[in-house]
C-alpha cells in the first residue's frame, strides 16, 4: 500500500505542478501579447505626449515628477538611441528595461530627451510564494491521499492476513466486516470463497476417510477368501464366485470414486445428444434383480444428455429405488419449462426431509441401516455438470421421489 500511496501522491503532485505551469504559461501569453501591449502603450504614449507638451510650455522637471509620481530626468540622445522605439504619429518615443523596471523616453520639440521612470514591473506573485503554495498544496494532497487510502490499506492487510491464515490451514479464517468498509464486496467474496474452500476440504477429508473404510471391507473379504481358497479344495467354485463378487464390488467402488473426482473438476462441457429413454430403460431393467414391480409413465420420449452419464444416472436411481422399494418402482418423464424431467418413485420407507441433504453427500447415511454410497452424490454431480438440477422429495406412492431436470441443449 505504501507503493500505491507514493504513486498516487506523485501523480497528483505532478498534475498539480503541470496545472500551475500551464496556468503560468497562459497568464504570460495573455499578458504579453500584441493586443495587451498596444492597449498598454496607448496610455503610456498619451502620458508621454502630455509630458513633452507641458515641458515645452515651461513646466519644470519637479512639476512633471509630481504629476507622474515617478522621476522625470533629461538624458542624452545616446540613451534614446540604445532604447527600443515606440510607435507614435507625432513624437519620438522609446523605452528600455533596467533591473526589472521600465523606463520611457520622449523627445520634446526643443530636442531634449526626457526619461520618465522607472516604473514598477508588472505586478505578479513572487516565485518564492508560488513555490511555497505548490509545496503546501502537495503536502495537503499527500495528507488527503493518506486519509483516503487508509481504509483501503486496512482492507488490504485484512485480506492478506486472512489469505495467509487459510494457506497455513486455518480454514475458518474470515475477514472482519469492520476491516472491509472500504471494499465490502471484496470482503464478502473472500469470505464466500473461504467458506466454499472449507466445505470442499471437509468434503474431501470425509470422502477419503469413508472411502478408505469402504475399500477395507472388500479387500478384507478378498484376503480371507484367498486364504480359505488356498487351504481347501472343497466348495472351490463357490469361493471363487465370492471372490469375483468382491472384486466386482471393489472395481465398482473405485470407478465411483474416479467418476466423482472427475465430475468435481473443471472440465469441458459434456457431449450432449438426443437419448431415447425407452431403450435405455429396457436395457437397465434386464440387469435388475428385484421382486418389485417397475411401472413406466414416459410422457417425454427423449432428452439431451451425455449418453454414458445419463445411463449412469438412471442406473444409480433405479438401483437405489429397487433397494428400498417394498412392492413397486415407477419411472416417469415429462416436459417442463426448465427441460425434460425424469422421476423415479418407490414405495419404501423414504428419507426424512431433514436428512435428504445427508443422503446426497458421498457415502451419506440417513439411518442405522440406510447408507447410499456414492450413487446419489454422482447423480447430483452429473446433473450439475449438465446444468440441470437434482432433488429428493416425498413420493405420492409413500416412499422417496428422486427428480432430475435435464435442460435442453443451447442452440449453436
QUIMO-V636411 format. One record per residue. RES is the residue in one small letter. D_FIRST is the distance of its C-alpha to the first C-alpha in Angstrom with 2 decimals. Layout:
<<RES D_FIRST> <RES D_FIRST>>
This chain:
<<x 0.00> <x 3.82> <x 5.32> <x 4.97> <x 6.03> <x 8.55> <x 9.65> <x 10.37> <x 12.03> <x 13.95> <x 15.13> <x 16.35> <x 17.97> <x 19.61> <x 20.90> <x 22.22> <x 23.92> <x 25.39> <x 26.65> <x 28.33> <x 29.93> <x 31.18> <x 32.56> <x 34.28> <x 35.74> <x 37.03> <x 38.55> <x 40.29> <x 41.61> <x 42.81> <x 44.39> <x 46.13> <x 47.56> <x 51.29> <x 51.78> <x 50.27> <x 52.33> <x 55.48> <x 54.87> <x 54.33> <x 57.37> <x 59.68> <x 59.40> <x 59.58> <x 62.59> <x 64.33> <x 63.92> <x 65.18> <x 68.22> <x 69.00> <x 68.71> <x 71.11> <x 73.59> <x 73.61> <x 74.03> <x 76.97> <x 78.45> <x 78.53> <x 75.43> <x 74.33> <x 70.93> <x 70.30> <x 70.95> <x 68.63> <x 65.89> <x 66.24> <x 66.01> <x 62.89> <x 61.18> <x 60.44> <x 62.78> <x 65.47> <x 67.12> <x 69.61> <x 68.27> <x 69.87> <x 70.04> <x 67.97> <x 64.96> <x 65.42> <x 65.77> <x 62.39> <x 60.65> <x 59.35> <x 61.94> <x 61.31> <x 63.24> <x 65.98> <x 69.22> <x 71.53> <x 69.79> <x 68.40> <x 64.90> <x 61.97> <x 58.76> <x 56.61> <x 53.45> <x 53.45> <x 50.66> <x 48.62> <x 51.52> <x 53.95> <x 57.77> <x 60.25> <x 63.79> <x 66.88> <x 70.45> <x 73.25> <x 76.59> <x 78.05> <x 75.89> <x 73.73> <x 69.95> <x 67.98> <x 64.33> <x 62.39> <x 59.20> <x 56.75> <x 54.60> <x 51.08> <x 48.37> <x 46.74> <x 44.45> <x 40.72> <x 37.66> <x 37.41> <x 34.70> <x 33.60> <x 33.06> <x 31.15> <x 28.81> <x 28.35> <x 27.66> <x 25.05> <x 23.29> <x 23.50> <x 22.12> <x 19.18> <x 18.47> <x 18.97> <x 16.58> <x 13.87> <x 14.73> <x 14.93> <x 11.54> <x 10.11> <x 12.56> <x 11.84> <x 8.12> <x 8.94> <x 10.72> <x 8.21> <x 5.89> <x 9.38> <x 10.31> <x 7.81> <x 8.97> <x 12.40> <x 12.55> <x 11.67> <x 14.17> <x 16.71> <x 16.62> <x 17.22> <x 19.92> <x 21.60> <x 21.54> <x 23.25> <x 25.90> <x 25.02> <x 25.80> <x 26.06> <x 22.36> <x 20.94> <x 17.96> <x 19.09> <x 19.77> <x 18.68> <x 15.09> <x 15.01> <x 16.47> <x 13.82> <x 14.50> <x 17.87> <x 19.08> <x 16.41> <x 17.14> <x 20.82> <x 20.71> <x 19.04> <x 21.66> <x 24.39> <x 23.43> <x 23.42> <x 26.75> <x 28.15> <x 27.18> <x 28.77> <x 31.90> <x 32.17> <x 31.92> <x 34.42> <x 36.67> <x 36.49> <x 37.39> <x 40.15> <x 41.43> <x 41.58> <x 43.37> <x 45.80> <x 46.41> <x 47.24> <x 49.68> <x 51.20> <x 51.62> <x 53.36> <x 56.17> <x 57.61> <x 56.99> <x 58.95> <x 61.72> <x 61.83> <x 62.12> <x 64.94> <x 66.61> <x 66.64> <x 68.05> <x 70.79> <x 71.54> <x 72.18> <x 74.52> <x 76.90> <x 78.52> <x 79.45> <x 77.59> <x 75.53> <x 74.97> <x 73.52> <x 71.16> <x 70.03> <x 69.42> <x 67.34> <x 65.29> <x 64.80> <x 63.65> <x 61.15> <x 59.84> <x 59.57> <x 57.63> <x 55.31> <x 54.86> <x 54.16> <x 51.55> <x 49.76> <x 49.93> <x 48.47> <x 45.57> <x 44.84> <x 45.20> <x 42.90> <x 40.19> <x 40.66> <x 40.46> <x 37.18> <x 35.46> <x 34.12> <x 37.01> <x 38.85> <x 40.83> <x 44.26> <x 47.30> <x 49.10> <x 52.70> <x 55.60> <x 56.92> <x 60.45> <x 60.38> <x 64.07> <x 64.50> <x 61.34> <x 62.50> <x 66.02> <x 64.78> <x 62.66> <x 65.43> <x 67.78> <x 65.52> <x 65.34> <x 67.85> <x 68.08> <x 70.86> <x 68.81> <x 69.82> <x 67.26> <x 67.44> <x 65.83> <x 64.85> <x 63.32> <x 62.89> <x 60.27> <x 61.57> <x 58.44> <x 54.66> <x 51.76> <x 50.25> <x 49.86> <x 53.44> <x 52.69> <x 49.96> <x 52.18> <x 55.04> <x 52.75> <x 51.81> <x 55.43> <x 56.69> <x 54.21> <x 55.00> <x 58.74> <x 58.64> <x 56.83> <x 59.26> <x 62.32> <x 61.22> <x 61.24> <x 63.73> <x 67.09> <x 69.20> <x 67.29> <x 64.13> <x 63.41> <x 61.30> <x 60.57> <x 58.81> <x 58.33> <x 56.18> <x 53.53> <x 51.18> <x 48.38> <x 50.45> <x 53.18> <x 53.53> <x 55.01> <x 56.08> <x 57.76> <x 59.70> <x 61.52> <x 63.74> <x 62.41> <x 60.80> <x 57.53> <x 54.12> <x 53.12> <x 50.37> <x 48.12> <x 48.42> <x 48.09> <x 44.37> <x 45.19> <x 47.83> <x 45.26> <x 43.22> <x 44.16> <x 47.29> <x 47.07> <x 49.97> <x 51.30> <x 54.16> <x 56.11> <x 57.80> <x 55.55> <x 53.07> <x 51.70> <x 50.19> <x 47.91> <x 50.18> <x 48.60> <x 45.03> <x 45.85> <x 47.39> <x 44.21> <x 42.15> <x 44.59> <x 44.59> <x 40.79> <x 40.97> <x 43.39> <x 41.42> <x 44.14> <x 44.51> <x 46.42> <x 47.54> <x 50.15> <x 52.44> <x 55.88> <x 58.69> <x 61.67> <x 63.80> <x 62.60> <x 60.20> <x 56.83> <x 55.66> <x 53.13> <x 51.94> <x 50.08> <x 49.11> <x 48.89> <x 47.37> <x 49.13> <x 47.81> <x 45.62> <x 47.57> <x 46.68>>
